[in-house]
Amino acid sequence: MDGLDYSQQRDSGSLKVTPISLSEGGEHVYAAKYSPEGEYLAVTFANGVVRVLNTTTYASLHRGRLGPGFDDLPSTAVKWRPRSTNLDASGDEADFHTQMLATVSAAGGVFGFAIDSTPGSVAFDRVWKCPEQGNDTAALDFSPGGEILATAGQDRTVRLYDMNTRQLKESLTRGVDDAGHHRPAHTNRIFCVRFLTPQTLLTAGWENPIQIWDLRTGCAARTIAGPQVCSDSVEVVASQGKILVANNRNTRQIQVFDYVSCREIVQEGDKLSRSIGGSHLSQVRVAHGLLWAIASKPDRLLCIDAATGDLRGSVDDFGHLLLCAEASDATPGRCVVGGFKQNLYVVDAQL
C-alpha cells in the first residue's frame, strides 16, 4: 500500500526518517514540491509520471503522465501555481477548488495539470502542453502572482509563458555588459530558475556567473560571480532580499548574496558552511528556521539551524544518490528527500 512505511522508520540522532512506499517500478525520483498550503506533495519520476500525494499519510491520490513522446523520459522539475491566481485560459478566475501545477520534461516541453479538489471528486488532468523542440528542459518557476511561468534547460534559453493564454510570451537569451554591449547570458545549460520579484528573474547553470534578468527589458543586466551550480540549488529568501546558493565544491559550500546589490554576505555563508565538512552540496532548502542540504561524497542529508549555523542532525545511511529535497513553512520541521530507485523519505527534526 502506498504511503508512509512505519515498519521501516528509524531514528538518526535528532532526525526521524520514514520511507514513503510508492509503486513506480523502481524509477528514480527527480523532484518533489509541496502545494502552497501544504496539503499536497507533487512528485515526478524518471518515467515521466507525476504523482500527487496526501501529506497526512503520503498516500498517492493522483497519478498522471506527460503523454506520447514524453512518457518514459524524466519529468525533471515541478512547481505549483500560486493558489490565489488560478486563472483559466480566458483569464477568468477558476473555481477555488481547482489547483494547478506545472512540470517539465527532459524531452523538451512544459505541461500543466489541474486538480479538482471538490469533495467527492478525483479529477487530475493534463490541461495544457507547450513543446520546447530540441531542449532538455530542467527548471521552471511561477512568478509571485502566477501570471508568468519561466522555464530553462539545455538550450540556454529562458522562456516566459503567459498563464492567461498558456502560450509562449518571450524567449530570453541576451545579457548586457558594463559597457552596454549585448552578450550571450548563458554559455552552458541552465539548471535553476527563480523569480525574485514579479519583474526580476534569476537563472543559474553549469558555468558562472548567475544571471539576474530584468523582465521589463528582456535582458540579464546583473550577474553574481563565484558559485558553481550543478542542479536546482538556489534558494530565495525573499523576505530578506537574499539568495542562498549550494556550491558543487568541498569548501564554502553555501554562499549568501544580497540579490539587489549582488554582493556576497561572506560571514553568513561561512557560518552556514562550517558544519558541512568536506561534502559537496547539490541542493539547499530553507523553511521554518531550518536549512536542509543534500550532500554527496558521501550521500547524506544535513539539517542546519539557519540562524546559528549549528548542525541539528544528519542522515548518513541512505546508501544511494539523492536528487531532490523539499521543505515548506506549511510543514514545519519536515523535509522530504528523493533519489535513485524510487526512494522517497520524510525526515522530521525535533523542534
Backbone hydrogen bonds in HBPLUS format (Angstrom, degrees):
<---DONOR---> <-ACCEPTOR-->    atom                        ^
c    i                          cat <-CA-CA->   ^        H-A-AA   ^      H-
h    n   atom  resd res      DA  || num        DHA   H-A  angle D-A-AA Bond
n    s   type  num  typ     dist DA aas  dist angle  dist       angle   num
A0003-GLY N   A0021-SER O   2.95 MM  18  5.18 146.2  2.07 140.8 143.7     1
A0021-SER N   A0003-GLY O   2.71 MM  18  5.18 167.7  1.72 154.3 150.0     2
A0004-LEU N   A0057-THR O   2.99 MM  53  6.02 147.5  2.10 171.1 171.0     3
A0005-ASP N   A0019-PRO O   2.81 MM  14  5.44 168.0  1.83 161.5 159.1     4
A0008-GLN N   A0005-ASP O   3.09 MM   3  5.77 157.8  2.14 116.9 123.0     5
A0009-GLN N   A0006-TYR O   3.18 MM   3  4.93 167.7  2.20 102.4 105.2     6
A0010-ARG N   A0017-VAL O   2.92 MM   7  5.36 158.5  1.97 151.3 158.5     7
A0017-VAL N   A0010-ARG O   2.81 MM   7  5.36 171.6  1.82 172.4 172.9     8
A0012-SER N   A0015-LEU O   2.64 MM   3  5.09 171.1  1.65 171.1 169.2     9
A0015-LEU N   A0012-SER O   3.16 MM   3  5.09 163.6  2.19 115.2 117.8    10
A0016-LYS N   A0348-ASP O   2.88 MM 332  5.13 161.3  1.91 147.3 153.5    11
A0348-ASP N   A0016-LYS O   2.86 MM 332  5.13 161.0  1.90 148.4 153.5    12
A0018-THR N   A0346-VAL O   2.86 MM 328  5.18 163.5  1.89 155.6 160.9    13
A0346-VAL N   A0018-THR O   2.87 MM 328  5.18 169.4  1.89 150.7 153.4    14
A0020-ILE N   A0344-LEU O   2.81 MM 324  5.46 159.9  1.85 156.3 150.7    15
A0027-GLU N   A0024-GLU O   3.26 MM   3  5.95 163.7  2.29 120.0 124.3    16
A0342-GLN N   A0027-GLU O   2.81 MM 315  4.95 117.3  2.21 109.4 120.5    17
A0046-ALA N   A0028-HIS O   2.97 MM  18  5.28 135.8  2.17 148.5 155.4    18
A0029-VAL N   A0339-GLY O   2.88 MM 310  4.94 174.4  1.88 140.5 141.0    19
A0030-TYR N   A0044-THR O   2.93 MM  14  5.64 154.0  2.00 137.0 144.5    20
A0044-THR N   A0031-ALA O   2.96 MM  13  5.30 159.8  2.00 145.9 149.2    21
A0033-LYS N   A0042-ALA O   2.87 MM   9  5.24 148.2  1.98 145.9 154.8    22
A0042-ALA N   A0033-LYS O   2.85 MM   9  5.24 170.4  1.86 152.0 149.4    23
A0035-SER N   A0040-TYR O   2.94 MM   5  5.29 156.9  2.00 141.7 142.0    24
A0038-GLY N   A0035-SER O   2.90 MM   3  4.99 146.6  2.02 107.4 118.3    25
A0055-THR N   A0039-GLU O   3.32 MM  16  5.50 157.8  2.37 133.6 131.3    26
A0041-LEU N   A0053-LEU O   2.97 MM  12  5.02 144.8  2.10 136.7 144.0    27
A0053-LEU N   A0041-LEU O   2.75 MM  12  5.02 167.6  1.76 146.4 150.5    28
A0043-VAL N   A0051-ARG O   2.84 MM   8  5.20 159.5  1.89 151.4 156.4    29
A0051-ARG N   A0043-VAL O   2.85 MM   8  5.20 168.8  1.86 158.1 161.9    30
A0045-PHE N   A0049-VAL O   3.05 MM   4  5.38 145.4  2.18 156.0 160.8    31
A0048-GLY N   A0045-PHE O   3.23 MM   3  5.64 155.1  2.30 118.2 117.7    32
A0075-SER N   A0045-PHE O   3.07 MM  30  5.81 170.4  2.08 154.3 155.7    33
A0072-ASP N   A0047-ASN O   2.85 MM  25  3.79 149.3  1.95 125.2 115.0    34
A0050-VAL N   A0064-GLY O   2.83 MM  14  5.15 164.5  1.86 147.7 150.5    35
A0064-GLY N   A0050-VAL O   2.81 MM  14  5.15 163.8  1.83 156.1 161.6    36
A0052-VAL N   A0062-HIS O   3.00 MM  10  5.09 156.6  2.06 136.8 139.2    37
A0061-LEU N   A0052-VAL O   2.75 MM   9  5.67 162.2  1.78 158.3 164.6    38
A0062-HIS N   A0052-VAL O   3.27 MM  10  5.09 156.9  2.33 136.6 140.9    39
A0054-ASN N   A0059-ALA O   2.94 MM   5  5.56 160.5  1.98 161.2 163.8    40
A0058-TYR N   A0054-ASN O   2.55 MM   4  4.73 128.6  1.80 134.9 152.0    41
A0070-PHE N   A0067-GLY O   2.93 MM   3  5.57 154.8  1.99 143.4 148.8    42
A0071-ASP N   A0067-GLY O   3.00 MM   4  5.57 123.6  2.33 147.6 153.2    43
A0106-ALA N   A0074-PRO O   2.94 MM  32  5.54 158.8  1.98 165.7 168.4    44
A0076-THR N   A0104-VAL O   3.03 MM  28  5.92 125.0  2.35 129.5 142.9    45
A0104-VAL N   A0077-ALA O   3.34 MM  27  5.79 148.1  2.45 143.1 146.4    46
A0079-LYS N   A0102-ALA O   2.94 MM  23  5.47 157.2  1.99 156.4 162.4    47
A0102-ALA N   A0079-LYS O   2.80 MM  23  5.47 163.8  1.82 166.0 171.7    48
A0081-ARG N   A0100-MET O   2.96 MM  19  5.60 174.3  1.96 143.8 145.7    49
A0085-THR N   A0082-PRO O   3.26 MM   3  5.98 166.4  2.28 120.9 125.0    50
A0087-LEU N   A0085-THR O   2.86 MM   2  5.58 117.2  2.26 114.6  97.0    51
A0094-ALA N   A0086-ASN O   2.95 MM   8  5.71 153.7  2.02 151.4 157.9    52
A0088-ASP N   A0092-ASP O   2.88 MM   4  5.59 164.8  1.90 163.0 166.2    53
A0091-GLY N   A0088-ASP O   2.89 MM   3  5.37 161.3  1.92 118.5 124.8    54
A0098-THR N   A0095-ASP O   2.97 MM   3  5.51 165.9  1.99 119.6 124.2    55
A0117-SER N   A0097-HIS O   2.94 MM  20  5.15 170.7  1.95 142.6 143.6    56
A0099-GLN N   A0115-ILE O   2.95 MM  16  5.18 155.4  2.01 144.1 151.3    57
A0115-ILE N   A0099-GLN O   2.76 MM  16  5.18 161.6  1.79 154.6 160.3    58
A0101-LEU N   A0113-PHE O   3.01 MM  12  5.41 154.2  2.08 146.5 153.7    59
A0113-PHE N   A0101-LEU O   2.89 MM  12  5.41 165.4  1.91 159.9 163.7    60
A0103-THR N   A0111-PHE O   2.96 MM   8  5.38 151.4  2.04 145.4 154.3    61
A0111-PHE N   A0103-THR O   2.87 MM   8  5.38 157.7  1.92 162.3 167.0    62
A0105-SER N   A0109-GLY O   3.12 MM   4  5.45 146.6  2.23 146.4 149.2    63
A0108-GLY N   A0105-SER O   3.02 MM   3  5.30 162.6  2.06 109.3 113.7    64
A0132-GLU N   A0108-GLY O   3.33 MM  24  4.71 175.7  2.33  96.0  95.5    65
A0110-VAL N   A0130-CYS O   3.02 MM  20  5.29 153.5  2.09 132.5 140.5    66
A0130-CYS N   A0110-VAL O   2.87 MM  20  5.29 158.2  1.92 160.2 163.6    67
A0112-GLY N   A0128-TRP O   2.98 MM  16  5.11 166.8  1.99 137.9 139.1    68
A0127-VAL N   A0112-GLY O   2.80 MM  15  5.69 147.1  1.90 140.9 152.0    69
A0114-ALA N   A0125-ASP O   2.85 MM  11  5.46 156.9  1.90 155.8 162.4    70
A0125-ASP N   A0114-ALA O   3.07 MM  11  5.46 154.8  2.13 152.9 156.6    71
A0116-ASP N   A0123-ALA O   3.16 MM   7  5.30 166.2  2.18 137.8 141.6    72
A0121-SER N   A0118-THR O   2.85 MM   3  5.41 162.0  1.88 151.7 152.2    73
A0135-ASN N   A0132-GLU O   3.04 MM   3  5.68 158.4  2.09 145.0 144.4    74
A0154-GLN N   A0136-ASP O   3.13 MM  18  5.09 154.2  2.20 121.4 128.8    75
A0138-ALA N   A0152-ALA O   2.97 MM  14  6.19 153.7  2.04 137.3 145.4    76
A0139-ALA N   A0152-ALA O   3.12 MM  13  5.42 151.2  2.21 160.5 156.4    77
A0152-ALA N   A0139-ALA O   3.12 MM  13  5.42 143.1  2.26 142.1 140.9    78
A0141-ASP N   A0150-ALA O   2.96 MM   9  5.39 139.4  2.12 145.7 153.9    79
A0150-ALA N   A0141-ASP O   2.87 MM   9  5.39 171.8  1.88 161.6 162.5    80
A0143-SER N   A0148-ILE O   2.88 MM   5  5.35 155.7  1.94 157.0 158.6    81
A0146-GLY N   A0143-SER O   2.82 MM   3  4.97 149.6  1.91 110.3 120.6    82
A0163-MET N   A0147-GLU O   2.88 MM  16  5.21 170.2  1.89 151.4 149.8    83
A0149-LEU N   A0161-TYR O   3.04 MM  12  5.07 154.6  2.11 138.3 146.1    84
A0161-TYR N   A0149-LEU O   2.79 MM  12  5.07 160.4  1.82 148.7 155.6    85
A0151-THR N   A0159-ARG O   2.94 MM   8  5.26 150.8  2.02 144.4 153.4    86
A0159-ARG N   A0151-THR O   2.97 MM   8  5.26 160.6  2.01 144.7 150.7    87
A0156-ARG N   A0153-GLY O   3.34 MM   3  5.92 165.9  2.36 118.6 120.8    88
A0190-ILE N   A0153-GLY O   2.97 MM  37  4.72 172.7  1.97 122.5 124.4    89
A0158-VAL N   A0172-LEU O   2.95 MM  14  4.95 171.8  1.96 151.8 152.2    90
A0172-LEU N   A0158-VAL O   2.69 MM  14  4.95 168.4  1.70 152.6 156.8    91
A0160-LEU N   A0170-GLU O   2.82 MM  10  5.20 165.1  1.84 163.5 164.7    92
A0169-LYS N   A0160-LEU O   2.66 MM   9  5.46 162.4  1.69 154.5 159.2    93
A0170-GLU N   A0160-LEU O   3.23 MM  10  5.20 152.9  2.31 137.0 140.7    94
A0162-ASP N   A0167-GLN O   2.95 MM   5  5.62 157.1  2.00 171.0 164.5    95
A0166-ARG N   A0162-ASP O   2.58 MM   4  5.37 134.9  1.78 146.7 162.6    96
A0185-ALA N   A0173-THR O   2.91 MM  12  5.77 171.0  1.92 153.7 150.6    97
A0220-ALA N   A0174-ARG O   3.02 MM  46  6.40 154.9  2.09 133.7 141.7    98
A0175-GLY N   A0183-ARG O   2.67 MM   8  5.06 170.9  1.68 156.1 158.6    99
A0183-ARG N   A0175-GLY O   2.96 MM   8  5.06 147.8  2.06 129.5 131.6   100
A0176-VAL N   A0220-ALA O   2.91 MM  44  6.17 146.1  2.03 154.3 148.8   101
A0177-ASP N   A0181-HIS O   2.87 MM   4  5.43 163.1  1.89 153.7 157.7   102
A0180-GLY N   A0177-ASP O   2.91 MM   3  5.29 162.4  1.95 115.8 120.7   103
A0206-TRP N   A0189-ARG O   3.08 MM  17  5.97 154.7  2.14 164.4 171.7   104
A0191-PHE N   A0204-ALA O   2.92 MM  13  6.08 150.2  2.01 140.9 149.7   105
A0192-CYS N   A0204-ALA O   3.09 MM  12  5.14 152.1  2.17 157.0 155.1   106
A0204-ALA N   A0192-CYS O   3.02 MM  12  5.14 154.1  2.09 140.3 143.9   107
A0194-ARG N   A0202-LEU O   2.88 MM   8  5.07 158.6  1.92 148.8 151.4   108
A0202-LEU N   A0194-ARG O   2.69 MM   8  5.07 165.2  1.71 156.9 162.2   109
A0196-LEU N   A0200-THR O   2.87 MM   4  5.39 165.7  1.89 141.7 146.2   110
A0197-THR N   A0200-THR O   3.32 MM   3  4.94 166.7  2.34 128.7 130.7   111
A0200-THR N   A0197-THR O   3.23 MM   3  4.94 163.8  2.26 102.3 107.2   112
A0215-LEU N   A0199-GLN O   2.95 MM  16  5.14 164.2  1.97 144.1 147.0   113
A0201-LEU N   A0213-TRP O   3.09 MM  12  4.96 156.9  2.15 131.6 138.8   114
A0213-TRP N   A0201-LEU O   2.66 MM  12  4.96 171.5  1.66 160.6 162.2   115
A0203-THR N   A0211-GLN O   2.99 MM   8  5.31 156.5  2.04 148.1 153.8   116
A0211-GLN N   A0203-THR O   2.94 MM   8  5.31 161.3  1.97 161.9 164.6   117
A0210-ILE N   A0224-ILE O   2.84 MM  14  4.92 155.4  1.90 150.4 144.9   118
A0224-ILE N   A0210-ILE O   2.89 MM  14  4.92 149.6  1.99 135.9 143.0   119
A0212-ILE N   A0222-ARG O   2.91 MM  10  5.13 159.0  1.95 153.5 147.7   120
A0214-ASP N   A0219-CYS O   3.01 MM   5  5.87 168.1  2.03 163.8 160.8   121
A0217-THR N   A0214-ASP O   3.11 MM   3  5.71 143.7  2.25 114.2 122.5   122
A0218-GLY N   A0214-ASP O   2.85 MM   4  5.92 141.3  2.00 147.8 159.8   123
A0248-ASN N   A0228-GLN O   3.10 MM  20  5.71 150.9  2.19 146.0 155.0   124
A0233-SER N   A0231-SER O   2.77 MM   2  5.27 129.3  2.03 110.4  94.2   125
A0246-ALA N   A0233-SER O   2.96 MM  13  5.33 168.5  1.97 161.5 165.1   126
A0235-GLU N   A0244-LEU O   2.84 MM   9  5.09 166.0  1.86 153.4 158.3   127
A0244-LEU N   A0235-GLU O   2.80 MM   9  5.09 162.4  1.83 152.5 158.7   128
A0237-VAL N   A0242-LYS O   2.86 MM   5  5.20 171.8  1.87 150.2 151.7   129
A0240-GLN N   A0237-VAL O   3.05 MM   3  5.71 151.6  2.14 117.4 125.3   130
A0242-LYS N   A0237-VAL O   3.22 MM   5  5.20 169.9  2.23 138.2 136.7   131
A0241-GLY N   A0238-ALA O   3.17 MM   3  4.89 153.1  2.24  96.8 105.0   132
A0259-TYR N   A0241-GLY O   3.10 MM  18  6.05 153.2  2.17 138.2 146.4   133
A0243-ILE N   A0257-PHE O   2.93 MM  14  5.39 148.7  2.02 148.6 157.4   134
A0257-PHE N   A0243-ILE O   2.97 MM  14  5.39 159.7  2.02 152.8 159.2   135
A0245-VAL N   A0255-GLN O   2.87 MM  10  5.26 160.5  1.90 156.0 162.0   136
A0255-GLN N   A0245-VAL O   3.02 MM  10  5.26 158.9  2.07 145.6 152.0   137
A0247-ASN N   A0253-GLN O   2.69 MM   6  4.81 168.8  1.70 149.9 153.4   138
A0265-ILE N   A0256-VAL O   2.73 MM   9  5.39 170.0  1.74 146.2 149.7   139
A0258-ASP N   A0263-ARG O   2.93 MM   5  5.51 164.0  1.96 161.9 163.3   140
A0262-CYS N   A0258-ASP O   2.69 MM   4  5.27 134.2  1.89 144.4 159.1   141
A0269-GLY N   A0265-ILE O   3.20 MM   4  6.49 162.3  2.23 155.9 161.3   142
A0270-ASP N   A0266-VAL O   2.91 MM   4  6.13 164.8  1.93 160.9 165.0   143
A0271-LYS N   A0267-GLN O   3.01 MM   4  6.15 149.2  2.11 140.9 149.2   144
A0272-LEU N   A0268-GLU O   3.12 MM   4  6.38 157.4  2.17 147.5 152.3   145
A0273-SER N   A0269-GLY O   3.01 MM   4  6.15 131.4  2.26 140.9 154.4   146
A0274-ARG N   A0270-ASP O   3.20 MM   4  6.09 128.6  2.48 142.9 151.7   147
A0276-ILE N   A0273-SER O   3.09 MM   3  5.56 169.0  2.10 123.0 125.9   148
A0280-HIS N   A0296-SER O   3.21 MM  16  5.30 161.8  2.24 144.1 147.2   149
A0296-SER N   A0280-HIS O   2.76 MM  16  5.30 148.5  1.85 149.2 158.4   150
A0282-SER N   A0294-ILE O   2.99 MM  12  5.72 156.8  2.05 147.1 152.5   151
A0294-ILE N   A0283-GLN O   2.98 MM  11  5.27 154.8  2.05 137.4 145.3   152
A0285-ARG N   A0292-TRP O   2.82 MM   7  5.17 155.8  1.88 151.6 159.3   153
A0292-TRP N   A0285-ARG O   2.74 MM   7  5.17 167.8  1.75 161.0 164.9   154
A0287-ALA N   A0290-LEU O   2.98 MM   3  5.49 158.4  2.02 155.3 161.6   155
A0290-LEU N   A0287-ALA O   2.98 MM   3  5.49 163.5  2.00 120.5 125.9   156
A0306-ALA N   A0289-GLY O   3.04 MM  17  5.37 161.7  2.08 136.2 137.9   157
A0291-LEU N   A0304-ILE O   2.75 MM  13  4.98 169.3  1.77 158.3 160.9   158
A0304-ILE N   A0291-LEU O   2.78 MM  13  4.98 169.4  1.79 153.1 156.9   159
A0293-ALA N   A0302-LEU O   2.97 MM   9  5.14 157.4  2.02 142.9 148.7   160
A0302-LEU N   A0293-ALA O   2.90 MM   9  5.14 166.0  1.92 151.7 156.5   161
A0295-ALA N   A0300-ARG O   2.85 MM   5  5.15 171.9  1.85 161.8 159.5   162
A0300-ARG N   A0295-ALA O   2.96 MM   5  5.15 156.4  2.02 130.3 132.9   163
A0301-LEU N   A0315-VAL O   3.03 MM  14  5.19 153.2  2.10 139.5 147.9   164
A0315-VAL N   A0301-LEU O   2.90 MM  14  5.19 153.1  1.97 145.4 153.7   165
A0303-CYS N   A0313-GLY O   2.86 MM  10  5.24 155.1  1.92 168.3 160.3   166
A0312-ARG N   A0303-CYS O   2.66 MM   9  5.31 152.3  1.74 147.2 155.3   167
A0313-GLY N   A0303-CYS O   3.29 MM  10  5.24 135.7  2.50 145.8 141.5   168
A0305-ASP N   A0310-ASP O   2.80 MM   5  5.29 169.0  1.81 162.4 164.0   169
A0309-GLY N   A0305-ASP O   2.77 MM   4  5.13 152.1  1.85 147.0 154.0   170
A0340-PHE N   A0321-LEU O   3.08 MM  19  5.81 159.9  2.12 165.2 170.4   171
A0323-LEU N   A0338-GLY O   2.78 MM  15  5.89 159.9  1.82 140.7 147.8   172
A0324-CYS N   A0338-GLY O   3.17 MM  14  5.32 155.5  2.23 146.7 143.7   173
A0338-GLY N   A0324-CYS O   3.05 MM  14  5.32 156.0  2.11 137.4 141.6   174
A0326-GLU N   A0336-VAL O   2.84 MM  10  5.20 135.9  2.04 146.7 158.6   175
A0336-VAL N   A0326-GLU O   2.88 MM  10  5.20 163.0  1.91 151.4 157.0   176
A0331-THR N   A0328-SER O   3.01 MM   3  5.40 159.3  2.05 110.2 116.8   177
A0334-ARG N   A0331-THR O   3.29 MM   3  5.87 137.8  2.48 145.9 143.8   178
A0349-ALA N   A0333-GLY O   2.83 MM  16  5.17 165.9  1.85 157.6 161.6   179
A0335-CYS N   A0347-VAL O   2.88 MM  12  5.19 156.6  1.94 150.9 158.6   180
A0347-VAL N   A0335-CYS O   2.75 MM  12  5.19 165.8  1.77 167.0 170.5   181
A0337-VAL N   A0345-TYR O   3.03 MM   8  5.38 151.7  2.11 142.8 151.7   182
A0345-TYR N   A0337-VAL O   2.84 MM   8  5.38 160.6  1.88 160.6 166.8   183
A0339-GLY N   A0343-ASN O   2.93 MM   4  5.45 145.9  2.04 156.3 158.6   184
A0343-ASN N   A0340-PHE O   3.21 MM   3  5.97 162.8  2.24 120.4 125.5   185
